[in-house]
Amino acid sequence: MIHRENKNELPGEKRLLPFFAPMRKNRIFVSVFFFFFSSLVSFAQQFKNGGLEGALGTSVDPPEWTSVPYDDPVCEATGSNGLASPDVCGLTGPMVGSGICGDPHSGSSFVSGRYGVWSATENYQEGIMQKVDGFTPGNTYTITFYQAVVKEDIALDRSGSWKVYIDDQLAGVTDISVSDKTYGCNCFNWDERTIQFTAPTRSITIKFLPLDDDNDGACNSSSQNGAVRMGIDDISIEAGTLLLVAAMRSPVMGTLIVTNSDSAAVQMNIYSDKPNDLPVSKIIPLGSSEIDLSDLHPGTYRIEFILRGRRNNISYSVK
């Protein structure tokens, strides 16, 4: 085996390593692979006022948002809309003495909602929703937001999460956030959370509803595992773009055509099935690139593609 520089190297390509041999006309037996990366590129669809900025108040909605009503098919609140009305909160209110306040993730306000049991016939679940247009049906999208546990005097539970609905279909439940801070503390631990979904239509109503992760939802001032109040802030949508990888059969030489539709570069790593061979790394810029693999030794290789931290692999055989 020899080390040499390939005059057909792509810009940013690392040196060729031992499992490359001098130019040979190997027959390449591979398939054609297609896959999606969720590449987090923003498109036209987006929440209005995703920062949830608005006047502080109880049972009010920030501009561009509405409460999820108690009789909505996915809302667990019962009795009246008073049990399904979230609050716009900030450092100075709206109810500092009760703990319905706090430090936003960014800006001057955020939304918080209670999840709990008030009586045998009255349950709280205070969420928000917004209708968003501009989706491409069948495409994959990612919702990103920040959540925190907001303790109040009658909702002292230390952990909770958010449920996200696409119209009336559950897209996912976030991992819980946990807080051991006392209620009324303005220093929250904001956790980033993401939910992915496939758009069913061009226009979607997206709903966010708080959730307790245990069965004790009693609203009282004594239980540390009772009702929970959750905060949410900085909600955004990003769209995945298609990365098309085609490994094309050639009787003369091995060629891999990589089409990168993302503005970020794709890293391609080639791993030999021989344990002593080090991998080769190539950088694939935006657009189509023809990768010459004709001087690979006979064997089976794993080719890994990395785009924005997400990975996919194909198998590549040379005989």
N, C-alpha and C positions, 0 to 999 in steps of 0.2 A: 504494500500500500504506500502511496506517496501523498505528500501535501503539495498542493499547487493552487494558484489563484485562477479562477474561472473568469475569462473575459466577458462572460454573459451575466456576471453577478448583478443583482439589483442594488440600487443605492441603499446603504445601511445594512447590507448583508455581511454576516460574519464570515471568517475564513472557512474554506471547505475542510472538513475533518476526515479521519482515516477511512470511513466507509465509502468514500468516493474513489473511483479508480479512473485511469485514463479513459478518454472518450470511447464509448462502445455503442454499438447499434443493438441494444437489447430490446426484446419485445416486452412491452409493458402490459400487464393484465390487471386492469382496474375497472371500477364502476363509476357512474356519475352520481355525485352526492349533492343534495340540496339541503340547506338548513338555515334557520333563522337565529340570529343573535338579537337579544333585547339590547339594543345599542344606545338607548337613552338619548335620542336626538329629538328635540322639540319640533313639533309641527303646528299647524294652524289651530287645532283644538286646544283649549286651555280654560281653566277656571277663571272667572272674573272675580277679582278681589280674593285671590288665593291666600293672601296674607291675613284675611279675616279682620281687616281694620274697620272699626266702627265705634260709635258712641257706646260707652259702658252702660250696662243696664241689665236687669233681670227680665227674663221672658221676652227678649228682643233678639232680632236677627241682624247680623252684619249686612251691609248693602250687597246685593246680588245673590244673597242666600235666603232660604226659607227653612223654617222648622219642618221636620218630618212629623206630620200630624199623628195623633194617637190612633186614628182609625186607618192609617196606612197599613197595607198587608204585611209589611215587614217590621212594624213598630210594636214593641211589647208593652207600651204604656196603655193604661186602661183608665176609664172614667171621664177624662176631659183633656183638652189640649193644654191645660195648665200643668199636666204631668208629662208633657212632651215638648216643653219650651226651654231651650238652652239659654245660656246667658253669655253676654259679651263682657269679658273681664280684662282687667289691667291692674297695675300696681295700686291704684287708688280705689278700686271698687269692682263691682257695684256694692258688695256687702263685706267690707273688711272684717267686721266683727264676727261674721259667720264663716270666714275663710273662702268666700266666693270672690276670689281676687288672685293676683299673682303676677309673676314676671313673664311676659310673652317670650316666645322663642325669638321673635324679631318684631320690630314695629312697636306699636303702643297698645295693641289688644290681641286677644285670642278668644276662642269659644270654649266654654266648658259645659258639660252636661252630666246630670245625675242618672245613675242606674240603681234602682232599689225598690223595696216594698214599703208602702206607706200604711196600707191597711189590707184587709182581706179582699177588697174590691178595687184598690188603687195601687197601681205600679208606676214607677217613673222609668222612662227611657227618653232622654232628651238629646235629639240629634239634629243634624242639618243636612240639606240637600241642595243640588243645583243641576239644572238642565244644561248640558254641554253639547254643542253642535260641531260638525266637521270631521267626524270619525270616518274611517274607511272600513266598512263591514268586513269581518274576517281578519283584520290586522290586530296585532298584539300591542297593548299599551301598558304602561306602568304608572300607577299613582304613587306619589311620594308625599309624605307628610310627617309632622313631628307630634308626638304624644307625650303626655305627662300625667301623673297622678296628682289631682288637685283635691286635697282633703278639706272638708268643711265640717262644721260642728255635728251634723247628723249623718255624715258619710265619711267614715274614718278608715275605710278599707285601704290597705297599703298597696294593692295591685289591681290592675284592670287593663283593658284593651279596647279596640274599636272594631266593629263589624262594618264592612264596606259592601254595598249592594250596587249592582248594575241594573237599573230599573228595579225589578223585584227579585232578581237572582243574586244570591250571595256570591260575591267574588272572593271573599276571604276574611279571615279574622287575624288581626295582627298579633304578634308575640306580645306578651304582657310587659308592662312597665311596672317597676316596683319602687316605692318610696317609703323610707323610714322617718321622714321629716314630720314634724308636728303640723297640725292644721293651722292655717294662717301664715305659714312660712312662705315668703315670696320667692325663694330660691329653688326653682324646680329643676329636676333632671329631665331635660327634653331628649327623647329617643327618636331617631329616624326610623320610619317604617315604610315598607313598600308593599303594594298589592298589584298583581298583574291580572289582566283580563283580555279577552278577545271581544272586539266590538261587534254586537249583533246588528246594529243599525247605525245610521249617520248621526242620529240625535239620541242621547242617553241621559236619563236622570240618575245622577250618582249620589248615593246616600251614605252618610256616616252616622253610626249609632254606637254609643258607649256600651260596654259589656263588663260584667263582673266575672271573674274566673273561679268563683266558688259559689256554693248554694245558699249562703247566708246573706241575704240582701236587705236585711232590716234597716230602716232609717232610724237611727237613735244615736245618742251621744256617748254610749258606753261600749259598744262592740267594735273591736278593731278589725273584724272580718265582716262587717255589715255592708251597707250600701257603699257605692264607690262614686266619686266624681272624677271624670276624666277631662283633660284639656287636649285641644287639637289646634295646630297652627301651621301655616305655610304649606298649603296643599297645592300640588302641581301634577300635571300629566305630561308624560313623555312617551314617544312612540318608538317602537323597535323598527329597524330597517333590515332589509334582506341582505344577507351575505351569501352569494352564490358561489359554491365551490364545485368545479367540474374537473374530474380526473379523467382525461380523455385517452382512449385506446389508440396507440400508434404502432404500426408495424416497423417503423424505422427508428424512432427515438421516443423517449418518455417525455411527455409534456403535460404539465399541470396548469390549467387556466384558472386563475383566481380572480373573481370579480368582486371588488370591495365597494359597496354602495355607501359606506360610512365615511364621514370626514376624518375620523381617526384612523391611524394606520393599524393594520392587522399584523400581528407577529405570528410567523409560521415556524414551528420547530419540527425537525425531522429526527426521529429516533430509530436507530438500528435495532435488529433483534439480537445483535452480538453485544454481550455485556461490556466489553472493553472499548466499544466505539462511543465517542462523545457525540451529543446532538449537534445538528447544524441549525442555525437560526437565520431566518430571512424576514425582512420587513416589507409588507405589501401596502403600498400607498393607495389613495383613492383611485378608482378606475380598474381596468383590467390589466393583469400582468401575466406574462407567459413565463412559467418557471421551468427551466431545463433540468430535468432529472435523469438524463440519458446516461450519465457516467456513474450512476449508483451500482454498487456490486449486486449480484443476484441475492435475493433475500426478501424478507418481509419487513416493512417499515411502518411505524405509526407516525402519522402526520397530524400535528396538533395546531389548531388555529385559535388565537387569543385575541378577542376584541373587547376593549373596555373591561377587562377582568373576567370575561365570560369565555368558556372554552368549549371546543368541539373537536372530535378526532375522527380521522378516517384511516383505513388500512390501505397500504400501497405495496404491491408485490412486483418484484423484478425477477424474471426467469432467464 
